[in-house]
Amino acid sequence: MPFYVSPEQSMRDKADYARKGIARGRSCVALQYAGGILLVAPNPSSALHKISEIYDRIGFAAVGRYNEYENLRKAGVTYADITGYQFDRHDVTARGIANWYAQTLGTIFTESPKPFEVEIVVAEVGARPADDQIYRITFDGSVTDEPGFVAFGGQADQVSAALKERYSDDMSLSEAFAAALAALSAPGNGERPEFTAAQLEVAVLDRARDHRTFRRIRAARLEEMLAEARPAPAEPPADSSASDSPGPSGAGPSGPSSPSSPSSPSDSEPPTGPAPGGSDRGTGLGGGSPSSPL
């Protein structure tokens, strides 16, 4: 006869197991800005995406085990496509998809011996900032409405506290990105103090775009945003011990002066991104360990 385990103990063990798996990943953030919703995730992999498109104005972000949340992403795309085909495209909402994810994860958590080690965010951009929606779905099927911003996965409490100090309404895209970057680099999060473009996955739900609003930010545009987000280096103080008396040739303290050559203009590239109307919903499969938390 098997050993008896009370339901309370079983649920507690499952919850602890899922939390530990999710905490090994890296925190992600989603926040509103004046032109839509920004999604930022530390992700060194170029093949295993943590941020994707679900439907016309709906985005998806997840942390945890890649193979588990990738299956959920594809199932959500199928659910949205079938709902839009059977009824109307306007009937596909982030609230409906979040409730469907909550039911699926709740059933898995209750009936499966091993729960999914994932946390999901479903975001929808509206015609006005007041219509934007951000939902967070946890491993046990709990769903919460997150107004303004949300940090999830990894050390979410520290990141959320740092983001709360920097978040404000009607921020520009550059300001929102700087706030997200500073929160992800907060002490206690275990992240590197500075990120490079190759270590970040950034996407927006752009309110100004028609039909499909999802677009990725990468390459030259991401480098430009990183440069804007970093504080300008402080100028070194002038050396007061230097002599102000002219040299033997009468040219100044450091000898004869020479005209400085004009600096060459920096090579710049235009912002890049996916072609208008392009879909990102089929990406995300590729190499790498499917069982490693991202």
C-alpha positions as CSV (number, residue, x, y, z in Angstrom):
1,M,0.0,0.0,0.0
2,P,1.5,3.4,-0.9
3,F,2.2,6.0,1.8
4,Y,-0.6,8.5,2.4
5,V,0.1,12.1,1.7
6,S,-2.5,14.7,2.7
7,P,-3.8,17.0,-0.1
8,E,-2.4,20.0,1.7
9,Q,1.1,18.6,1.8
10,S,0.9,17.5,-1.8
11,M,-0.1,21.0,-3.0
12,R,2.5,22.6,-0.8
13,D,5.3,20.4,-2.2
14,K,4.2,21.1,-5.8
15,A,4.1,24.8,-5.2
16,D,7.6,24.8,-3.6
17,Y,8.9,22.7,-6.5
18,A,7.5,25.1,-9.1
19,R,8.7,28.3,-7.3
20,K,12.2,27.0,-7.0
21,G,12.3,26.1,-10.8
22,I,11.0,29.6,-11.7
23,A,13.4,31.4,-9.4
24,R,16.4,29.9,-11.3
25,G,15.4,31.8,-14.4
26,R,15.8,35.5,-15.1
27,S,13.2,38.2,-14.3
28,C,11.3,39.8,-17.1
29,V,9.2,43.0,-17.1
30,A,6.2,44.4,-19.0
31,L,5.2,48.0,-18.6
32,Q,3.0,50.6,-20.2
33,Y,4.3,53.7,-21.9
34,A,2.7,56.5,-23.9
35,G,2.7,54.6,-27.2
36,G,1.8,51.1,-26.0
37,I,3.3,48.3,-23.9
38,L,7.0,47.4,-23.6
39,L,8.3,43.9,-23.0
40,V,11.9,43.3,-21.8
41,A,13.6,40.0,-21.0
42,P,17.2,39.1,-20.4
43,N,17.8,36.4,-22.9
44,P,21.2,35.5,-24.4
45,S,19.7,32.9,-26.8
46,S,18.8,34.1,-30.3
47,A,16.6,31.0,-31.0
48,L,14.7,30.4,-27.8
49,H,12.3,33.4,-27.6
50,K,10.7,34.4,-24.3
51,I,8.6,37.1,-25.9
52,S,6.2,36.4,-28.9
53,E,3.0,37.4,-30.5
54,I,-0.3,35.7,-29.8
55,Y,-2.7,37.7,-31.9
56,D,-3.3,41.1,-33.6
57,R,-2.9,43.3,-30.5
58,I,-1.8,40.7,-27.9
59,G,1.7,39.8,-26.8
60,F,3.0,36.9,-24.8
61,A,6.0,36.7,-22.4
62,A,7.1,33.8,-20.1
63,V,9.8,32.6,-17.8
64,G,10.7,29.1,-16.6
65,R,11.2,25.9,-18.6
66,Y,11.3,26.7,-22.3
67,N,9.7,23.4,-23.5
68,E,6.7,23.9,-21.2
69,Y,5.9,27.6,-21.9
70,E,6.5,27.1,-25.7
71,N,3.8,24.4,-25.7
72,L,1.5,26.9,-23.9
73,R,2.4,29.6,-26.4
74,K,1.5,27.5,-29.4
75,A,-1.7,26.3,-27.7
76,G,-2.6,29.9,-27.1
77,V,-2.1,30.9,-30.7
78,T,-4.3,28.0,-31.8
79,Y,-7.0,29.0,-29.3
80,A,-6.9,32.6,-30.5
81,D,-7.0,31.7,-34.2
82,I,-10.0,29.3,-33.7
83,T,-11.9,31.9,-31.7
84,G,-11.3,34.6,-34.2
85,Y,-12.3,32.3,-37.1
86,Q,-15.5,31.0,-35.5
87,F,-16.7,34.4,-34.2
88,D,-14.9,37.7,-34.8
89,R,-11.3,38.9,-34.5
90,H,-12.5,41.5,-32.0
91,D,-13.7,38.6,-29.8
92,V,-10.1,37.6,-29.1
93,T,-9.0,39.4,-26.0
94,A,-6.1,39.2,-23.6
95,R,-8.7,38.5,-20.8
96,G,-10.1,35.5,-22.6
97,I,-6.6,34.1,-23.3
98,A,-5.5,34.7,-19.8
99,N,-8.5,32.8,-18.4
100,W,-7.9,29.9,-20.8
101,Y,-4.2,29.8,-19.6
102,A,-5.4,29.9,-16.0
103,Q,-7.7,26.9,-16.5
104,T,-5.0,24.9,-18.3
105,L,-2.3,25.6,-15.7
106,G,-4.7,25.0,-12.8
107,T,-5.7,21.6,-14.2
108,I,-2.1,20.6,-14.7
109,F,-1.1,21.8,-11.2
110,T,-3.9,19.8,-9.6
111,E,-3.9,16.6,-11.6
112,S,-0.3,16.2,-12.8
113,P,2.4,14.8,-10.5
114,K,4.7,17.5,-11.7
115,P,3.5,21.1,-12.1
116,F,4.6,23.4,-14.9
117,E,7.6,25.6,-13.9
118,V,6.3,28.7,-15.8
119,E,5.0,32.1,-15.2
120,I,3.2,33.9,-18.1
121,V,2.2,37.4,-18.9
122,V,-0.4,38.2,-21.6
123,A,-0.7,41.9,-22.6
124,E,-3.1,43.6,-25.0
125,V,-2.7,47.2,-26.2
126,G,-5.8,49.2,-26.7
127,A,-6.8,52.2,-28.7
128,R,-6.2,54.4,-25.6
129,P,-3.8,53.9,-22.6
130,A,-6.8,53.3,-20.4
131,D,-7.7,50.2,-22.5
132,D,-4.3,48.5,-22.1
133,Q,-4.4,45.2,-20.2
134,I,-1.6,43.2,-18.6
135,Y,-2.4,39.8,-17.0
136,R,0.0,37.6,-15.0
137,I,-0.7,33.8,-14.8
138,T,1.2,31.7,-12.3
139,F,2.1,28.0,-12.3
140,D,-1.0,27.1,-10.2
141,G,-3.5,28.9,-12.5
142,S,-3.9,32.1,-10.5
143,V,-4.5,35.1,-12.7
144,T,-4.1,38.7,-11.7
145,D,-4.6,42.0,-13.5
146,E,-1.5,44.1,-13.3
147,P,-2.1,47.9,-14.0
148,G,0.9,49.8,-15.3
149,F,3.7,47.3,-15.0
150,V,4.6,43.8,-13.8
151,A,7.8,41.9,-13.0
152,F,7.8,38.2,-13.0
153,G,10.1,35.2,-12.7
154,G,13.5,35.1,-11.0
155,Q,13.8,37.7,-8.2
156,A,10.5,39.4,-9.1
157,D,10.1,41.1,-5.7
158,Q,13.3,43.1,-6.0
159,V,12.8,43.9,-9.6
160,S,9.2,45.0,-9.0
161,A,10.3,47.3,-6.1
162,A,13.0,48.9,-8.2
163,L,10.5,49.3,-11.1
164,K,7.9,50.9,-8.9
165,E,10.3,53.7,-7.9
166,R,11.1,54.5,-11.6
167,Y,7.7,54.0,-13.2
168,S,5.4,56.9,-14.1
169,D,2.4,57.4,-16.4
170,D,2.9,58.6,-20.0
171,M,6.6,57.7,-20.2
172,S,8.3,57.8,-23.6
173,L,9.7,54.5,-25.0
174,S,13.2,55.5,-24.1
175,E,12.2,56.4,-20.5
176,A,10.3,53.1,-20.1
177,F,13.2,51.1,-21.5
178,A,15.6,52.9,-19.1
179,A,13.3,52.2,-16.2
180,A,13.1,48.5,-17.1
181,L,16.8,48.2,-17.6
182,A,17.5,49.8,-14.2
183,A,15.0,47.5,-12.5
184,L,16.5,44.4,-14.1
185,S,20.0,45.5,-12.9
186,A,18.8,46.1,-9.3
187,P,20.9,44.7,-6.5
188,G,19.7,41.3,-5.4
189,N,18.5,40.3,-8.8
190,G,21.7,38.5,-9.7
191,E,21.9,40.2,-13.0
192,R,24.9,41.8,-14.6
193,P,25.2,45.5,-14.0
194,E,25.2,46.3,-17.7
195,F,23.5,44.5,-20.5
196,T,24.5,44.4,-24.2
197,A,22.1,44.1,-27.1
198,A,22.9,40.5,-27.5
199,Q,21.8,39.7,-24.0
200,L,18.4,41.3,-24.2
201,E,15.1,40.5,-25.9
202,V,12.9,43.5,-26.4
203,A,9.5,43.9,-28.1
204,V,6.7,46.4,-28.1
205,L,3.0,46.5,-28.7
206,D,2.8,49.7,-30.7
207,R,-0.5,51.5,-30.4
208,A,0.1,53.5,-33.6
209,R,0.4,50.4,-35.8
210,D,-2.7,49.1,-37.7
211,H,-3.8,45.5,-37.4
212,R,-0.7,43.8,-36.0
213,T,0.9,45.9,-33.3
214,F,3.7,43.5,-32.2
215,R,7.3,44.3,-33.3
216,R,10.7,43.4,-32.1
217,I,13.4,46.0,-31.3
218,R,16.9,44.8,-32.2
219,A,20.2,45.6,-34.0
220,A,20.9,49.3,-34.4
221,R,17.7,50.6,-32.8
222,L,18.4,48.5,-29.6
223,E,21.9,49.7,-29.5
224,E,20.7,53.3,-29.7
225,M,18.2,52.8,-26.9
226,L,20.9,51.2,-24.7
227,A,23.1,54.2,-25.3
228,E,20.3,56.6,-24.3
229,A,19.5,54.5,-21.2
230,R,23.0,54.5,-19.8
231,P,24.1,57.6,-17.9
232,A,26.6,59.9,-19.5
233,P,30.2,59.4,-18.1
234,A,31.3,62.2,-15.8
235,E,34.1,64.4,-17.0
236,P,37.4,64.0,-15.2
237,P,38.3,67.1,-13.0
238,A,41.0,69.4,-14.3
239,D,44.5,68.9,-13.0
240,S,45.2,71.9,-10.8
241,S,48.9,71.0,-10.4
242,A,49.7,71.6,-14.1
243,S,51.8,74.7,-14.7
244,D,50.3,77.5,-16.5
245,S,53.6,79.1,-17.5
246,P,54.5,78.9,-21.1
247,G,57.1,76.5,-22.3
248,P,60.5,77.4,-23.7
249,S,59.0,77.9,-27.1
250,G,56.2,80.0,-25.8
251,A,53.5,77.5,-26.9
252,G,51.9,76.7,-23.5
253,P,52.3,74.2,-20.8
254,S,52.5,71.2,-23.0
255,G,54.5,72.5,-25.9
256,P,53.5,73.8,-29.3
257,S,49.8,73.5,-30.0
258,S,48.6,71.7,-33.0
259,P,45.1,71.9,-34.6
260,S,43.0,69.0,-33.6
261,S,41.7,66.9,-36.4
262,P,37.9,66.9,-36.7
263,S,36.3,63.8,-35.4
264,S,35.0,61.5,-38.1
265,P,31.2,61.1,-38.1
266,S,30.1,57.9,-36.3
267,D,28.8,55.2,-38.5
268,S,25.1,54.8,-37.8
269,E,22.5,52.4,-39.2
270,P,18.8,53.1,-39.5
271,P,16.6,51.4,-37.0
272,T,15.8,47.9,-38.0
273,G,12.9,45.6,-37.2
274,P,10.5,43.2,-38.9
275,A,8.7,44.2,-42.0
276,P,5.3,45.8,-41.4
277,G,2.7,43.1,-41.3
278,G,5.2,40.4,-40.6
279,S,4.3,37.7,-38.1
280,D,6.5,36.5,-35.3
281,R,4.1,33.8,-34.1
282,G,5.9,30.9,-35.6
283,T,9.3,31.6,-34.2
284,G,10.7,30.2,-31.0
285,L,11.8,26.7,-31.9
286,G,15.5,26.0,-32.3
287,G,18.6,24.6,-30.7
288,G,19.6,24.7,-27.1
289,S,18.5,22.7,-24.1
290,P,14.7,22.6,-24.0
291,S,14.6,21.9,-20.3
292,S,16.8,24.7,-19.1
293,P,14.9,27.6,-17.4
294,L,15.2,30.9,-19.2
